[in-house]
Amino acid sequence: MAIINMTEKIVDARINAYLPKSGCCDCEMCIEDIKCVSLNKLPPKYVSTPKGELFSKVDQTVRQNTVDVDIAVMNAIEFVRDHPRCSPKKD
């Protein structure tokens, strides 16, 4: 099994949950920018075994980190929405 950053997995899930309601561009560049901004604000949580992945999902610190991830992702979406590097789509 490869090394997995569980924080990154949680960030991906939260971006998918919040982005559609945000008014932010959902192009690949903006999504990557949101992910980078978010991950740079959060500590990594690495696991290297399926057992470690399962344990980290139920670990209390992951539950608190989920709140921290939500805040980091929402702030990153707002930042990227207000400062997109791409050319936003015109409706």
MDTraj code that builds the backbone (N, CA, C; nanometers):
import mdtraj as md
import numpy as np

residues = "MET ALA ILE ILE ASN MET THR GLU LYS ILE VAL ASP ALA ARG ILE ASN ALA TYR LEU PRO LYS SER GLY CYS CYS ASP CYS GLU MET CYS ILE GLU ASP ILE LYS CYS VAL SER LEU ASN LYS LEU PRO PRO LYS TYR VAL SER THR PRO LYS GLY GLU LEU PHE SER LYS VAL ASP GLN THR VAL ARG GLN ASN THR VAL ASP VAL ASP ILE ALA VAL MET ASN ALA ILE GLU PHE VAL ARG ASP HIS PRO ARG CYS SER PRO LYS LYS ASP".split()
xyz = np.array([
    [0.0850, -0.1190, 0.0000],
    [0.0000, 0.0000, 0.0000],
    [0.0882, 0.1236, 0.0000],
    [0.0467, 0.2221, -0.0730],
    [0.1188, 0.3488, -0.0802],
    [0.0936, 0.4314, 0.0449],
    [0.1769, 0.5293, 0.0651],
    [0.1570, 0.6233, 0.1757],
    [0.0418, 0.7158, 0.1380],
    [-0.0501, 0.7343, 0.2312],
    [-0.1690, 0.8163, 0.2070],
    [-0.1736, 0.9291, 0.3087],
    [-0.1995, 1.0493, 0.2611],
    [-0.2225, 1.1629, 0.3495],
    [-0.3735, 1.1707, 0.3718],
    [-0.4175, 1.1295, 0.4884],
    [-0.5607, 1.1275, 0.5177],
    [-0.6204, 1.2687, 0.5153],
    [-0.5416, 1.3680, 0.5513],
    [-0.5902, 1.5062, 0.5442],
    [-0.6283, 1.5406, 0.4012],
    [-0.5488, 1.4963, 0.3061],
    [-0.5773, 1.5232, 0.1647],
    [-0.7087, 1.4575, 0.1216],
    [-0.7324, 1.3358, 0.1685],
    [-0.8583, 1.2678, 0.1345],
    [-0.9785, 1.3438, 0.1906],
    [-0.9651, 1.3918, 0.3138],
    [-1.0745, 1.4671, 0.3754],
    [-1.0950, 1.5990, 0.3012],
    [-0.9849, 1.6656, 0.2642],
    [-0.9946, 1.7917, 0.1886],
    [-1.0676, 1.7682, 0.0567],
    [-1.0317, 1.6624, -0.0145],
    [-1.0992, 1.6318, -0.1417],
    [-1.2502, 1.6176, -0.1217],
    [-1.2880, 1.5440, -0.0197],
    [-1.4310, 1.5222, 0.0067],
    [-1.5018, 1.6521, 0.0421],
    [-1.4385, 1.7351, 0.1215],
    [-1.5017, 1.8607, 0.1635],
    [-1.5094, 1.9600, 0.0472],
    [-1.4095, 1.9612, -0.0396],
    [-1.4168, 2.0468, -0.1590],
    [-1.5371, 2.0049, -0.2428],
    [-1.5532, 1.8751, -0.2630],
    [-1.6672, 1.8249, -0.3410],
    [-1.8005, 1.8617, -0.2766],
    [-1.8042, 1.8710, -0.1452],
    [-1.9280, 1.9042, -0.0751],
    [-1.9592, 2.0538, -0.0820],
    [-1.8578, 2.1372, -0.0672],
    [-1.8816, 2.2821, -0.0571],
    [-1.8765, 2.3568, -0.1903],
    [-1.7978, 2.3109, -0.2852],
    [-1.7769, 2.3854, -0.4088],
    [-1.9045, 2.4133, -0.4885],
    [-1.9949, 2.3158, -0.5043],
    [-2.1145, 2.3432, -0.5862],
    [-2.2006, 2.4578, -0.5341],
    [-2.1979, 2.4836, -0.4040],
    [-2.2820, 2.5879, -0.3448],
    [-2.2086, 2.7206, -0.3283],
    [-2.0830, 2.7272, -0.3724],
    [-1.9973, 2.8398, -0.3375],
    [-1.9964, 2.9558, -0.4362],
    [-2.0349, 2.9309, -0.5591],
    [-2.0240, 3.0352, -0.6601],
    [-1.8828, 3.0472, -0.7156],
    [-1.7962, 2.9545, -0.6768],
    [-1.6569, 2.9540, -0.7232],
    [-1.6474, 2.8722, -0.8517],
    [-1.5559, 2.9106, -0.9369],
    [-1.5289, 2.8341, -1.0582],
    [-1.4895, 2.6915, -1.0198],
    [-1.5333, 2.5938, -1.0984],
    [-1.5010, 2.4551, -1.0679],
    [-1.4092, 2.3915, -1.1730],
    [-1.3294, 2.4769, -1.2400],
    [-1.2327, 2.4224, -1.3361],
    [-1.1201, 2.3527, -1.2593],
    [-1.0436, 2.2730, -1.3295],
    [-0.9361, 2.1951, -1.2669],
    [-0.8350, 2.2859, -1.1963],
    [-0.8001, 2.3976, -1.2584],
    [-0.7030, 2.4890, -1.1984],
    [-0.7542, 2.5444, -1.0656],
    [-0.8786, 2.5859, -1.0605],
    [-0.9351, 2.6417, -0.9368],
    [-0.9463, 2.5351, -0.8285],
    [-0.9873, 2.4155, -0.8670],
    [-0.9957, 2.3070, -0.7687],
    [-0.8578, 2.2759, -0.7119],
    [-0.7563, 2.2704, -0.7979],
    [-0.6206, 2.2456, -0.7490],
    [-0.5728, 2.3585, -0.6591],
    [-0.6060, 2.4832, -0.6941],
    [-0.5686, 2.5971, -0.6095],
    [-0.6363, 2.5887, -0.4727],
    [-0.7641, 2.5539, -0.4717],
    [-0.8371, 2.5384, -0.3449],
    [-0.7711, 2.4295, -0.2609],
    [-0.7380, 2.3193, -0.3244],
    [-0.6754, 2.2082, -0.2531],
    [-0.5399, 2.2499, -0.1959],
    [-0.4587, 2.3189, -0.2747],
    [-0.3269, 2.3626, -0.2276],
    [-0.3381, 2.4616, -0.1123],
    [-0.4239, 2.5600, -0.1272],
    [-0.4413, 2.6596, -0.0206],
    [-0.4881, 2.5898, 0.1070],
    [-0.5826, 2.4992, 0.0943],
    [-0.6349, 2.4258, 0.2103],
    [-0.5263, 2.3427, 0.2771],
    [-0.4562, 2.2610, 0.1979],
    [-0.3559, 2.1701, 0.2541],
    [-0.2387, 2.2455, 0.3166],
    [-0.2064, 2.3622, 0.2648],
    [-0.0980, 2.4410, 0.3235],
    [-0.1343, 2.4977, 0.4599],
    [-0.2616, 2.4983, 0.4937],
    [-0.3070, 2.5472, 0.6241],
    [-0.3261, 2.4355, 0.7256],
    [-0.3090, 2.3100, 0.6828],
    [-0.3421, 2.1949, 0.7677],
    [-0.2227, 2.1018, 0.7858],
    [-0.2157, 2.0358, 0.9020],
    [-0.1092, 1.9369, 0.9201],
    [-0.1435, 1.8081, 0.8457],
    [-0.0423, 1.7413, 0.7887],
    [-0.0689, 1.6140, 0.7220],
    [-0.0938, 1.5041, 0.8243],
    [-0.1639, 1.4013, 0.7816],
    [-0.1889, 1.2828, 0.8648],
    [-0.1632, 1.1629, 0.7751],
    [-0.0402, 1.1079, 0.7820],
    [0.0001, 1.0000, 0.6932],
    [-0.0275, 0.8629, 0.7531],
    [-0.0697, 0.7717, 0.6665],
    [-0.0850, 0.6307, 0.7020],
    [-0.0237, 0.5483, 0.5888],
    [0.0166, 0.4255, 0.6238],
    [0.0776, 0.3411, 0.5206],
    [0.0167, 0.2017, 0.5147],
    [-0.0859, 0.1769, 0.5954],
    [-0.1510, 0.0459, 0.5931],
    [-0.3023, 0.0642, 0.5935],
    [-0.3751, -0.0334, 0.5443],
    [-0.5211, -0.0242, 0.5513],
    [-0.5701, -0.0109, 0.6955],
    [-0.5025, -0.0790, 0.7887],
    [-0.5406, -0.0690, 0.9294],
    [-0.5195, 0.0742, 0.9805],
    [-0.4098, 0.1365, 0.9403],
    [-0.3833, 0.2753, 0.9794],
    [-0.4862, 0.3700, 0.9220],
    [-0.5294, 0.3444, 0.7999],
    [-0.6321, 0.4273, 0.7366],
    [-0.7636, 0.4148, 0.8121],
    [-0.8008, 0.2932, 0.8454],
    [-0.9240, 0.2702, 0.9193],
    [-0.9169, 0.3355, 1.0568],
    [-0.8049, 0.3171, 1.1273],
    [-0.7885, 0.3753, 1.2600],
    [-0.7975, 0.5272, 1.2544],
    [-0.7340, 0.5882, 1.1548],
    [-0.7342, 0.7342, 1.1478],
    [-0.8731, 0.7895, 1.1177],
    [-0.9563, 0.7111, 1.0511],
    [-1.0919, 0.7570, 1.0214],
    [-1.1771, 0.7659, 1.1475],
    [-1.1488, 0.6829, 1.2461],
    [-1.2290, 0.6846, 1.3682],
    [-1.1572, 0.7568, 1.4829],
    [-1.0343, 0.7947, 1.4612],
    [-0.9553, 0.8623, 1.5637],
    [-1.0189, 0.9980, 1.5971],
    [-1.0229, 1.0323, 1.7229],
    [-1.0839, 1.1583, 1.7679],
    [-1.0154, 1.2796, 1.7048],
    [-0.8843, 1.2726, 1.6865],
    [-0.8158, 1.3878, 1.6279],
    [-0.8623, 1.4129, 1.4854],
    [-0.8991, 1.3065, 1.4145],
    [-0.9497, 1.3244, 1.2784],
    [-1.0835, 1.3966, 1.2834],
    [-1.1644, 1.3656, 1.3819],
    [-1.2927, 1.4357, 1.3935],
    [-1.2708, 1.5842, 1.4138],
    [-1.1772, 1.6227, 1.5011],
    [-1.1466, 1.7639, 1.5196],
    [-1.0838, 1.8204, 1.3936],
    [-0.9951, 1.7425, 1.3310],
    [-0.9329, 1.7895, 1.2078],
    [-1.0362, 1.8146, 1.0993],
    [-1.1464, 1.7393, 1.1008],
    [-1.2508, 1.7610, 1.0011],
    [-1.3082, 1.9012, 1.0143],
    [-1.3262, 1.9488, 1.1361],
    [-1.3727, 2.0866, 1.1577],
    [-1.2678, 2.1830, 1.1038],
    [-1.1408, 2.1575, 1.1352],
    [-1.0326, 2.2417, 1.0849],
    [-1.0273, 2.2384, 0.9325],
    [-1.0498, 2.1214, 0.8745],
    [-1.0510, 2.1077, 0.7285],
    [-1.1663, 2.1879, 0.6698],
    [-1.2840, 2.1788, 0.7296],
    [-1.3990, 2.2557, 0.6799],
    [-1.3667, 2.4040, 0.6752],
    [-1.3084, 2.4554, 0.7812],
    [-1.2736, 2.5973, 0.7863],
    [-1.1694, 2.6309, 0.6801],
    [-1.0648, 2.5478, 0.6694],
    [-0.9600, 2.5726, 0.5703],
    [-1.0153, 2.5679, 0.4279],
    [-1.1025, 2.4709, 0.3999],
    [-1.1596, 2.4580, 0.2654],
    [-1.2521, 2.5759, 0.2342],
    [-1.3365, 2.6132, 0.3277],
    [-1.4264, 2.7269, 0.3027],
    [-1.3471, 2.8554, 0.2801],
    [-1.2417, 2.8775, 0.3587],
    [-1.1582, 2.9962, 0.3397],
    [-1.0856, 2.9912, 0.2056],
    [-1.0380, 2.8727, 0.1674],
    [-0.9683, 2.8582, 0.0395],
    [-1.0629, 2.8811, -0.0779],
    [-1.1840, 2.8291, -0.0687],
    [-1.2827, 2.8512, -0.1756],
    [-1.3111, 3.0006, -0.1900],
    [-1.3300, 3.0672, -0.0794],
    [-1.3564, 3.2111, -0.0831],
    [-1.2382, 3.2863, -0.1453],
    [-1.1173, 3.2492, -0.1075],
    [-0.9987, 3.3149, -0.1628],
    [-0.9883, 3.2938, -0.3129],
    [-1.0017, 3.1676, -0.3571],
    [-0.9900, 3.1367, -0.5001],
    [-1.1049, 3.1993, -0.5787],
    [-1.2241, 3.2010, -0.5210],
    [-1.3381, 3.2652, -0.5871],
    [-1.3090, 3.4136, -0.6113],
    [-1.2475, 3.4782, -0.5127],
    [-1.2186, 3.6213, -0.5235],
    [-1.0909, 3.6515, -0.6011],
    [-1.0039, 3.5517, -0.6186],
    [-0.8761, 3.5708, -0.6877],
    [-0.8471, 3.4543, -0.7827],
    [-0.9341, 3.4284, -0.8793],
    [-0.9110, 3.3126, -0.9679],
    [-0.7903, 3.3367, -1.0601],
    [-0.7154, 3.2306, -1.0847],
    [-0.6034, 3.2398, -1.1802],
    [-0.6506, 3.2069, -1.3209],
    [-0.7653, 3.1418, -1.3315],
    [-0.8188, 3.1053, -1.4616],
    [-0.9034, 3.2206, -1.5157],
    [-0.9534, 3.2019, -1.6345],
    [-1.0508, 3.2965, -1.6893],
    [-1.1877, 3.2417, -1.6571],
    [-1.2574, 3.3003, -1.5584],
    [-1.3885, 3.2459, -1.5181],
    [-1.4840, 3.2342, -1.6352],
    [-1.5649, 3.1286, -1.6313],
    [-1.6651, 3.1039, -1.7352],
    [-1.7693, 3.2130, -1.7333],
    [-1.8125, 3.2505, -1.8499],
    [-1.9216, 3.3466, -1.8629],
    [-2.0493, 3.2694, -1.8916],
    [-2.1566, 3.2998, -1.8207],
    [-2.2849, 3.2301, -1.8435],
    [-2.3573, 3.2849, -1.9626],
])
top = md.Topology()
chain = top.add_chain()
for i, resn in enumerate(residues, 1):
    res = top.add_residue(resn, chain, resSeq=i)
    for name in ("N", "CA", "C"):
        top.add_atom(name, md.element.get_by_symbol(name[0]), res)
traj = md.Trajectory(xyz[None], top)
